[in-house]
Amino acid sequence: MKVFFRNIFFRNLVLSSFFDDLGSTIYNLVFVVFAASMANSKLAVGVASFIQYIPTIFALFIAMQADKTKNKKLWLLLLGYIQAVLFIMVAFLSKENSWLVFSIVCFINILSDCIAEYRRGLVLPMFQSHIPEEELMEAYSFDQVISQITLISGQTLGVWLLTISHNNFFFLATINAISFLLSSMVLLKIQRQLTHPEVNYSPENGFISQIKNLYKNSKSIFKYQEKVRFGLMIFSILGLNSLGGAILIMYNLKFTEITPFGLSFAQSVFLLQTILFVSALIGGMTPNDYFSKLSLIKILQIDSGLLILIGICGWINGLEIISFSVLAFMMYLSSKVNPKLNSLLMAKLPPEILAQTSSFFKVISVLSMPLATILFTSLSIWNFQFAWGAFLLLSIVVFVLSLFSNKSVTSD
């Protein structure tokens, strides 16, 4: 938190991101409600939920374009205003309820999210230039905490605004446009500090060649800084994210049959989400504790060991107190992974490949989550015991992978 009050550049950057994320969070909720008002509401809500993943598919390509951009300051400021204009258009379009309007709003949503991804890539070299290396972990931890708070407060505010406005989509889209406007206006206060090293981007032979170089650069950093086998570590991260993403779905399905502590279904879901949120928040607010100083692979090993305990608790009914406690500690540790990863990349990578390398890990992180969600949802509907058994078995596999990732480094 000290870096927030001490560094004016970081403070304004966080404030800009806050307005950007707040508007997006509000409208993501509003967009689903808007979809639910359509004639074929199930199809519309399904489409609205699906298109939120589309920008992630293009995240790596967008990040490469951000790294190539020479005048990053101009585009960083200009695109915020363009997003505001786009949602002014959405405000007027949402007065009419038709599939043509819904299709146009879907396209604008995708475009706006892609622009947001591009802007995040543009700001990374500026971040690298103005945040000292020893403060990177603290800065990323604080930024993650603000993002989590924004997510919860944005959803709460969105529900409240929908209620008081009686689902006035014009009003809410206008609020979103204002938030994008404020995001760029905050950056105007520090526009002289929006500097970065000169872009010396040399084009590669093609997209595949650039992916290979990203893997090679990332591998060299982790091989010598974290002393790990990079390939095995990547599989460990994929496994952890897959199983971690499936936990909430499995418990939600379990609560439809058995709820803990005599609570209702809604209360049980709220309790679990609150535990996850508070644990992640505490983890992000303690960037200098004992666990933050552990190596990345050590944190991954502990997390994968905790997954085994969660699998055992899920397999044996009646252990909710133990399971929720373990899950809380796991979320506390997991909240330290992204700041540690981002600070390591920020400290060691040249500015011309920052955005694409960051997106490379982001794509890896979310790559297998949908497949795991589908798999464990299907298994849970069929047989809970079998689903938790499969979860436990895969947790052991991930734990073994994480252990072998930390062996003496050889060519992988």
Sequence and secondary structure as in RCSB ss.txt:
>XXXX:A:sequence
MKVFFRNIFFRNLVLSSFFDDLGSTIYNLVFVVFAASMANSKLAVGVASFIQYIPTIFALFIAMQADKTKNKKLW
LLLLGYIQAVLFIMVAFLSKENSWLVFSIVCFINILSDCIAEYRRGLVLPMFQSHIPEEELMEAYSFDQVISQIT
LISGQTLGVWLLTISHNNFFFLATINAISFLLSSMVLLKIQRQLTHPEVNYSPENGFISQIKNLYKNSKSIFKYQ
EKVRFGLMIFSILGLNSLGGAILIMYNLKFTEITPFGLSFAQSVFLLQTILFVSALIGGMTPNDYFSKLSLIKIL
QIDSGLLILIGICGWINGLEIISFSVLAFMMYLSSKVNPKLNSLLMAKLPPEILAQTSSFFKVISVLSMPLATIL
FTSLSIWNFQFAWGAFLLLSIVVFVLSLFSNKSVTSD
>XXXX:A:secstr
 HHHHH HHHHHHHHHHHHHHHHHHHHHHHHHHHHHTSTTHHHHHHHHHHGGGHHHHTHHHHHHHHHH S HHHH
HHHHHHHHHHHHHHHHHHTTS SHHHHHHHHHHHHHHHHHHHHHHHHHHHHHHHHS GGGHHHHHHHHHHHHHHH
HHHHHHHHHHHHHHTTS HHHHHHHHHHHHHHHHHHHHTTGGG           S HHHHHHHHHHHHHHHHHHH
T   HHHHHHHHHHHHHHHHHHHHHHHHHHTT  GGG  HHHHHHHHHHHHHHHHHHHHT TTSTGGGS HHHHH
HHHHHHHHHHHHHHHSTT HHHHHHHHHHHHHHHTTHHHHHHHHHHHHS GGGHHHHHHHHHHHHHHSHHHHHHH
HHHHHHH HHHHHHHHHHHHHHHHHHHHHHTSS    
